[in-house]
Amino acid sequence: MRLFIGICLLVILTISESKADNLDIQANGQKLSLPFWPAQTKKQYGGILIVKEEPFGEGFSISTNLAQRFAKLGWSVAILDAQQKDRMAWIGQLPDALSNLRQKTNKRIVLLYYGSQLQVLLGYFSKLQAKQVNGLILLSAFSEPMGKDEPEMLKKIAFPVLDIIGQFDYAPVLAQVAARRKTNQNPQYKVMQIPGATHDYLYDRRMLVAYLHGWMKHLRPTERAKPPVTPMKGFPTRRF
C-alpha cells in the first residue's frame, strides 16, 4: 500500500513539474501561447528561448526536459515550435517571442536552436534590423541541405555563438559543424563536443545543461538605459 501511494505521489509530482505556464505573443495578426517555465530560484540569470524542431518521439521531448532543468537553475524558458504546418511560420514569430521574453526583466536572452533549418535562423540574425540576443546556442543544428552562404552569414553575427554536437551525432550535423569551424576564426564562436552523446543527448543531459548553464551565466548582460533625471517643479536647479 505504501509503495502504491509513493508511486502515485511521484506521478503527481512529475506532472506538476512538467506543467508549463504560457508566454503570450502576437505574430502575423494571430495570438499565440508558448510553453513557458519561470525561473525557480531566487537568483535569476535571464531568459532562454528554445526553438525546436524534433520529430515526434525523438529525444523524448528534449526541449521540454531542458526547459525544466534550466528553470531549476534560475532561467526563465520559453519554447517556440519550428515544426509547424507552415515550416517558415516560426521565423515570423521569433521577434515577438524574444521581445516578450526580455520584457520579463531578463537582462540576458539566449536562443537555443535544435533543428534542421539553420540557414533560416542564420539569415535572420545576420540582418542588422534583427532582434538581437546575448548569446546563441546551436544544439546539433544543421540545414537540409547546407547553404553555401551559411559560413558568411555566421561571421556577421556579432554576439557569442556556441556550436554543440554529440560525439555520435548525425553525419550531416558532424560534417556541417566541421565546415563552420574551419571557416570561422571569430573568437566569439566556439565548438564543443559532448563525449558519448547521440543526437538526442538522452543519457548526457545533466552534463549538457551544466556546461550550457556555465557558459550562459558568463554572457554580458544587457543594461537598460536609465531615464534622464528632470528637476522637480518648484525647486531651483543648482548651477556651477
NORLINLIN-V508789 format. One record per residue. N is the residue number from 1. OMEGA is omega in whole degrees, -180 to 180 (NA if undefined). Layout:
BEGIN
n->[N & N]
omega->[OMEGA & OMEGA]
END
This chain:
BEGIN
n->[1 & 2 & 3 & 4 & 5 & 6 & 7 & 8 & 9 & 10 & 11 & 12 & 13 & 14 & 15 & 16 & 17 & 18 & 19 & 20 & 21 & 22 & 23 & 24 & 25 & 26 & 27 & 28 & 29 & 30 & 31 & 32 & 33 & 34 & 35 & 36 & 37 & 38 & 39 & 40 & 41 & 42 & 43 & 44 & 45 & 46 & 47 & 48 & 49 & 50 & 51 & 52 & 53 & 54 & 55 & 56 & 57 & 58 & 59 & 60 & 61 & 62 & 63 & 64 & 65 & 66 & 67 & 68 & 69 & 70 & 71 & 72 & 73 & 74 & 75 & 76 & 77 & 78 & 79 & 80 & 81 & 82 & 83 & 84 & 85 & 86 & 87 & 88 & 89 & 90 & 91 & 92 & 93 & 94 & 95 & 96 & 97 & 98 & 99 & 100 & 101 & 102 & 103 & 104 & 105 & 106 & 107 & 108 & 109 & 110 & 111 & 112 & 113 & 114 & 115 & 116 & 117 & 118 & 119 & 120 & 121 & 122 & 123 & 124 & 125 & 126 & 127 & 128 & 129 & 130 & 131 & 132 & 133 & 134 & 135 & 136 & 137 & 138 & 139 & 140 & 141 & 142 & 143 & 144 & 145 & 146 & 147 & 148 & 149 & 150 & 151 & 152 & 153 & 154 & 155 & 156 & 157 & 158 & 159 & 160 & 161 & 162 & 163 & 164 & 165 & 166 & 167 & 168 & 169 & 170 & 171 & 172 & 173 & 174 & 175 & 176 & 177 & 178 & 179 & 180 & 181 & 182 & 183 & 184 & 185 & 186 & 187 & 188 & 189 & 190 & 191 & 192 & 193 & 194 & 195 & 196 & 197 & 198 & 199 & 200 & 201 & 202 & 203 & 204 & 205 & 206 & 207 & 208 & 209 & 210 & 211 & 212 & 213 & 214 & 215 & 216 & 217 & 218 & 219 & 220 & 221 & 222 & 223 & 224 & 225 & 226 & 227 & 228 & 229 & 230 & 231 & 232 & 233 & 234 & 235 & 236 & 237 & 238 & 239 & 240]
omega->[179 & 179 & 180 & 179 & 180 & 179 & 179 & 179 & 179 & 179 & 180 & 180 & 180 & 179 & -179 & 179 & -176 & -179 & -176 & 169 & 179 & 170 & -176 & 177 & 177 & -179 & 179 & 178 & -179 & 176 & -179 & 176 & 178 & 173 & -174 & 177 & 177 & 178 & -175 & 179 & 180 & 177 & -178 & -174 & -178 & -178 & 178 & 171 & 177 & 174 & -172 & 175 & -176 & 177 & -178 & 176 & -176 & 178 & -178 & 179 & -178 & -177 & 179 & 180 & 178 & 180 & 179 & -179 & 180 & 179 & 179 & -180 & 176 & 178 & 171 & -169 & 173 & -179 & 175 & -177 & 179 & -180 & -178 & 180 & 172 & -172 & -179 & -175 & -173 & -178 & 175 & 179 & -175 & -177 & -178 & 177 & 178 & -179 & -179 & 178 & 179 & -180 & 178 & 177 & 178 & 179 & 175 & 174 & 180 & 174 & 177 & -177 & 179 & -177 & -173 & 176 & -175 & -179 & 179 & -180 & 180 & 177 & 179 & -174 & 178 & 178 & -176 & -176 & -178 & 172 & -175 & 177 & 179 & 179 & -180 & 177 & 175 & -176 & -178 & -175 & 179 & 177 & 178 & -9 & 178 & 179 & -179 & -177 & -178 & 180 & 180 & 178 & 180 & -180 & -178 & -179 & -171 & -178 & -178 & 179 & 178 & -179 & -176 & 175 & 172 & -179 & -179 & -179 & 176 & -180 & 178 & 179 & -179 & -178 & -177 & 176 & 178 & 179 & 179 & -178 & -177 & -174 & -176 & 179 & 180 & -180 & 178 & 179 & -179 & 178 & 177 & 177 & 177 & -177 & 175 & -174 & 172 & -174 & -178 & 177 & -172 & -176 & -175 & -174 & 178 & 178 & -179 & -178 & 180 & -180 & -179 & 178 & 179 & 179 & -174 & -175 & 177 & 175 & -179 & -180 & 176 & 179 & 179 & -180 & 179 & 179 & 180 & 180 & 179 & -179 & 179 & 179 & 179 & 180 & -180 & 176 & -178 & -180 & 180 & NA]
END
